[in-house]
Amino acid sequence: MHNDLRYIEDLIVKFQTGIISPQELAELTKWYNSHLDEEVTIVTDEPLQKEQIRERMLNGLLAKIRIAQPVDKNNVYWMQPKFWAASVAVLLILSSLAWFGINRNKQVKSPDFAVQSSSDAILPGGPRAVLLLEDGRKLMLDTAQDGIVVDGAIHYADGRSLASNVDLDKMSDLQLYVPKGGIYHITLSDGTQVWLNSESRLRYSAKFASTEREVELDGEAFFMVKGQFSTKGKRIPFFVKTEQQTVEVLGTQFNVNGYSTQSFVKTTLLEGKVNIHATDQKIILNPGQQASTRGNLTKIKTVDAQMEIAWKDGKFNFDGKSFDETMAEIGRWYDLTIKYNGKIPDVELVGDAYRNEKINLVLRLLDAANVRYQLDIRKRELIIY
């Protein structure tokens, strides 16, 4: 195995520019894996060369590299990337330690983008929601709180009262709306917990019936359904209705991605068991399985369920998603309108990133993929060319 650092650096450049041979890629991968538990130092006293190395790191280095000046040992720049095991993947290393991989399906032009005004104005989302009452009132929920509880009254998760003039006995229908740039948590009257992703709406009852529980969802939500029994000891089912399907559960954890603006609904099971009713089909899901429904067709596959709920835990995960699906997720979280000036780029993005980063760090994903774009701060538009 070749251990000359100048040679390894040349391989990194070849990898980043897409001209590395299979034999060289195997050498680079073997070298990287041999240094998983130690730092590799590239020593240079040339500022321009050091800056070029840093730039290459930001655009997809494959190694654990520390850049240091030989004279001043206190002047150290370092990053710790993670390797994505795929022969056509490129790592994008961000200063936030958020990682992206990119599968390139075809060659595209070098990045040519413009950012109008400061991208610092585009901030990540956070706790944000509106409670819609049956009498037409809209209650803007406290952004300092991350959830509400419905248990005869409505109050925040810390016990603070939401509104003193809301009589739930006179209301059967409530809606929780989470706008773009928002995320929120609600505990329903039966103890079921729901996390709502950006641009999602949940319609539910202030108090469920004794025979069944039903909610309606437009958007994405993670459910932790609490099992309930009737006075006769019979399980009370819980139904989640979307535009294309109904999920029947008895007490379980699952995620539903069912935006009405999408042509599909994805249901991912983490614990328990659910029945999915889509058109004339009835499908049973087991933990670790995902059902994807498009029109009259439902497909089942095994997935990493934790990655499907990365959004709930403060991360993006782009694995297995189309380019436009990924961009829609970014647009919802940063409250941006995504527009395409031409065809949708034939690029598949994989990997993950933290959702608390500013938009300029997330846009490095597009830079590394050589996708041309323009970010209009004033209009809050991200235009893909």
C-alpha positions in Angstrom: 0.0 0.0 0.0 1.3 3.4 -1.0 1.9 5.7 2.0 3.5 8.8 0.4 1.3 11.7 1.3 2.0 13.6 -1.8 0.8 10.6 -3.9 -2.2 10.2 -1.7 -3.1 13.9 -2.1 -2.9 13.4 -5.9 -5.3 10.5 -5.6 -7.7 12.7 -3.6 -7.6 15.4 -6.3 -8.2 12.7 -9.0 -11.1 11.4 -6.9 -12.6 14.8 -6.5 -12.3 15.6 -10.2 -13.7 12.2 -11.3 -10.6 11.0 -13.2 -9.4 8.4 -10.7 -8.9 4.8 -12.0 -10.5 1.8 -10.2 -7.0 0.7 -9.1 -6.2 4.1 -7.7 -9.6 4.3 -6.0 -8.9 1.0 -4.3 -5.6 2.3 -3.1 -7.1 5.5 -1.7 -9.9 3.6 0.0 -7.4 1.2 1.6 -5.2 4.1 2.7 -8.2 5.9 4.3 -9.4 2.8 6.1 -5.9 2.3 7.5 -6.0 5.7 9.2 -9.4 5.6 10.8 -8.0 6.0 14.3 -5.2 8.5 13.7 -4.6 11.9 12.1 -2.7 12.3 8.9 -0.8 15.6 8.7 0.0 17.3 5.4 2.7 19.8 6.1 3.0 22.9 3.9 4.3 26.4 4.4 2.8 27.8 1.2 -0.4 29.8 2.0 -1.9 29.3 -1.4 -1.3 25.6 -1.4 -2.8 25.3 2.1 -5.9 27.2 1.0 -6.3 24.9 -2.0 -6.2 21.9 0.3 -8.8 23.4 2.5 -11.0 24.1 -0.5 -10.7 20.6 -1.7 -11.7 19.4 1.8 -14.9 21.4 1.6 -15.6 20.0 -1.8 -15.2 16.3 -1.1 -12.0 15.0 0.6 -11.9 11.4 1.5 -9.4 11.4 4.3 -8.7 12.3 7.9 -6.5 15.3 7.2 -4.9 17.9 9.4 -3.2 20.9 7.7 -0.4 22.4 9.8 2.3 25.0 9.2 5.7 23.5 10.0 7.0 26.7 11.7 4.0 27.6 13.9 2.5 24.5 15.4 -0.3 26.5 17.1 -1.7 27.5 13.7 -3.7 24.3 13.0 -6.7 23.6 10.7 -8.4 20.3 11.0 -11.5 18.4 10.1 -12.7 14.9 10.7 -14.7 13.5 7.8 -16.6 10.2 7.5 -16.2 7.8 4.6 -19.2 6.9 2.5 -18.6 3.3 1.1 -19.6 3.6 -2.5 -17.4 3.8 -5.5 -19.2 6.7 -7.0 -19.7 8.7 -3.8 -18.0 12.0 -2.9 -17.9 13.3 0.7 -18.7 16.9 1.3 -17.2 18.0 4.6 -18.9 20.9 6.3 -17.6 22.9 9.2 -20.6 21.7 11.1 -19.5 18.1 10.8 -22.5 17.4 8.6 -21.8 15.0 5.9 -23.1 14.6 2.4 -22.5 12.0 -0.3 -23.3 12.4 -4.0 -24.1 9.9 -6.7 -23.6 11.5 -10.1 -25.7 9.9 -12.8 -24.3 12.1 -15.6 -21.7 14.8 -16.1 -22.9 18.3 -15.5 -21.2 21.7 -15.9 -19.1 23.3 -13.1 -21.0 25.2 -10.5 -22.2 28.6 -11.6 -24.3 30.1 -8.9 -25.3 33.5 -7.5 -26.5 34.4 -4.0 -28.4 37.6 -4.0 -27.9 39.5 -0.7 -26.6 37.6 2.4 -27.6 34.0 2.8 -27.3 34.6 6.6 -30.8 35.9 6.3 -32.1 32.4 5.6 -32.2 30.7 9.0 -33.1 27.1 9.8 -36.5 26.3 11.2 -37.6 25.7 14.8 -40.7 25.3 17.0 -43.5 27.0 15.2 -47.2 26.1 14.9 -50.7 27.5 14.8 -53.7 25.9 16.6 -56.9 26.2 14.7 -60.1 26.0 16.8 -63.5 24.8 15.6 -64.9 28.3 16.2 -62.5 29.8 13.7 -59.9 31.2 16.1 -56.2 30.8 15.4 -53.8 30.6 18.3 -50.2 31.3 17.5 -48.2 28.9 19.7 -45.2 30.1 21.7 -41.9 29.5 19.7 -40.1 29.1 23.0 -42.2 26.0 23.6 -41.8 22.8 21.5 -45.2 21.1 22.2 -48.7 21.2 23.6 -50.8 18.7 25.5 -54.5 18.1 25.1 -56.0 16.5 28.2 -59.3 18.1 29.0 -57.7 21.5 28.5 -54.9 22.7 26.3 -51.5 23.6 27.8 -47.9 23.7 26.9 -45.6 20.7 27.7 -44.2 22.5 30.7 -47.7 22.9 32.2 -48.3 26.6 31.3 -51.8 27.3 30.2 -52.3 28.0 26.5 -55.6 29.9 26.6 -58.1 30.4 29.4 -61.1 30.9 27.2 -60.9 27.7 25.2 -63.8 25.3 26.2 -62.9 21.9 24.7 -66.3 20.5 25.8 -67.8 22.6 23.0 -65.2 21.7 20.4 -64.9 18.3 18.7 -62.6 19.3 15.9 -59.1 20.8 16.3 -56.2 21.3 13.9 -52.5 21.8 14.5 -50.8 23.5 11.6 -47.0 23.6 11.4 -45.9 26.1 8.7 -42.7 26.1 6.6 -39.7 26.4 8.8 -41.5 24.8 11.7 -41.6 21.6 13.8 -43.9 20.8 16.7 -45.0 18.1 19.1 -48.5 17.4 20.5 -49.7 14.9 23.1 -53.3 13.9 22.2 -56.1 13.3 24.7 -55.4 9.5 24.7 -51.7 10.0 25.5 -50.5 9.4 21.9 -47.6 11.6 21.0 -47.2 13.2 17.5 -44.3 15.1 16.1 -45.2 17.2 13.0 -42.6 18.2 10.4 -42.6 21.5 8.4 -45.7 22.4 6.3 -47.9 19.7 8.0 -51.4 19.7 9.3 -53.0 17.3 11.8 -56.8 17.3 12.3 -57.8 15.5 15.5 -60.6 15.4 18.2 -60.3 17.1 21.5 -61.6 13.9 23.0 -61.7 10.6 21.1 -64.7 8.3 20.9 -64.7 5.1 23.0 -64.7 2.8 20.0 -62.0 4.2 17.7 -59.5 7.0 17.4 -58.9 8.8 14.1 -56.7 11.7 12.9 -56.2 13.2 9.5 -52.7 14.1 8.2 -51.5 16.3 5.4 -47.7 16.3 5.6 -45.2 14.3 7.6 -45.5 13.1 11.2 -44.0 10.6 13.6 -46.5 8.8 15.9 -46.0 7.1 19.2 -49.5 5.6 19.6 -50.6 4.7 23.1 -52.5 1.4 23.4 -56.0 1.8 24.7 -58.7 -0.7 25.7 -62.5 -0.5 26.0 -64.3 -1.3 29.2 -64.7 -4.8 27.8 -61.0 -5.2 27.3 -61.0 -4.8 23.6 -58.2 -2.8 21.9 -59.3 0.6 20.6 -57.8 1.0 17.1 -56.1 4.2 16.0 -56.4 5.4 12.4 -54.2 7.9 10.5 -55.9 9.1 7.3 -54.0 10.7 4.4 -55.2 11.6 0.9 -54.1 8.2 -0.5 -54.3 5.7 2.4 -55.3 4.9 5.9 -53.0 3.5 8.5 -54.6 1.3 11.2 -52.6 0.8 14.4 -53.1 -0.7 17.8 -50.2 0.8 19.7 -46.9 1.4 17.9 -44.3 3.8 16.5 -44.3 4.8 12.9 -43.6 7.7 10.5 -46.0 8.9 7.7 -44.8 11.1 4.9 -48.0 12.1 3.1 -47.9 15.6 1.7 -50.8 16.2 -0.6 -48.4 18.0 -3.0 -46.6 14.7 -3.5 -47.6 11.8 -5.7 -46.7 9.3 -3.0 -47.2 8.4 0.6 -44.4 6.6 2.6 -45.2 4.8 5.8 -42.3 3.5 7.9 -42.7 1.2 10.9 -40.3 1.3 13.8 -42.1 -0.7 16.5 -45.3 -2.8 16.6 -47.4 -3.6 13.6 -49.7 -1.6 11.3 -52.3 -2.3 8.6 -52.2 -0.1 5.6 -55.5 0.4 3.7 -54.7 1.8 0.2 -57.5 1.5 -2.5 -58.5 -2.2 -2.4 -55.3 -3.4 -0.7 -54.6 -4.2 2.9 -50.9 -4.5 3.8 -49.3 -5.5 7.1 -46.0 -3.8 7.9 -43.4 -5.2 10.2 -40.7 -3.1 12.0 -38.0 -1.9 9.6 -40.4 -2.0 6.6 -41.6 0.9 4.5 -44.7 1.0 2.3 -44.7 3.5 -0.6 -48.0 4.1 -2.2 -48.4 5.8 -5.6 -52.0 5.8 -6.8 -53.2 2.2 -6.9 -49.7 0.7 -6.4 -48.1 0.0 -3.0 -44.5 -1.3 -2.7 -42.9 -2.7 0.4 -39.1 -2.6 1.2 -36.8 -2.8 4.1 -35.2 0.4 5.2 -33.1 1.9 8.0 -36.1 3.2 10.0 -34.1 5.5 12.2 -32.9 7.4 9.0 -36.5 7.9 8.0 -37.2 9.8 11.2 -33.9 11.8 11.1 -35.9 15.0 10.8 -37.4 14.4 14.2 -33.9 14.2 15.7 -32.6 17.3 14.1 -31.0 15.9 10.9 -31.6 15.7 7.2 -31.2 12.3 5.6 -31.3 12.2 1.8 -30.7 8.4 1.2 -33.0 6.9 -1.4 -34.7 10.1 -2.2 -35.0 11.8 -5.6 -33.4 15.2 -6.2 -36.7 17.1 -6.2 -37.8 15.3 -3.0 -34.6 16.3 -1.3 -34.9 19.9 -2.4 -38.6 20.0 -1.3 -37.5 18.9 2.2 -34.8 21.7 2.2 -37.3 24.2 1.0 -39.9 23.4 3.7 -37.3 23.6 6.5 -35.8 26.9 5.4 -39.0 28.4 4.2 -37.9 28.6 0.6 -39.7 28.2 -2.7 -37.8 25.8 -4.9 -38.0 26.5 -8.7 -36.5 24.6 -11.6 -35.4 26.6 -14.6 -35.4 23.6 -17.0 -35.2 19.9 -16.2 -34.6 18.6 -12.7 -30.9 17.7 -12.5 -30.1 14.0 -12.9 -28.2 13.9 -9.6 -28.8 11.7 -6.6 -27.8 13.1 -3.2 -27.2 10.8 -0.3 -26.0 11.3 3.3 -27.1 13.4 6.2 -26.7 16.9 7.6 -27.8 18.8 10.7 -30.9 20.8 10.4 -29.7 23.6 12.7 -27.2 24.9 10.1 -27.7 28.0 8.0 -28.6 27.6 4.4 -25.2 28.5 3.1 -23.7 25.4 4.6 -26.5 23.2 3.2 -26.0 24.7 -0.3 -22.5 23.3 -0.3 -24.3 20.1 -1.2 -25.2 21.6 -4.5 -21.8 23.1 -5.0 -20.2 19.7 -4.6 -22.7 18.2 -7.1 -21.9 20.9 -9.7 -25.6 21.9 -9.7 -26.1 25.5 -10.8 -28.5 27.6 -8.7 -29.5 31.1 -7.6 -30.7 32.0 -4.1 -32.9 35.1 -4.1 -33.0 36.2 -0.4 -35.7 38.8 -0.9 -38.1 36.5 -2.6 -37.0 33.5 -0.6 -36.5 31.5 -3.8 -33.9 28.9 -4.7 -33.8 28.5 -8.4 -32.1 25.3 -9.8 -30.7 25.5 -13.4 
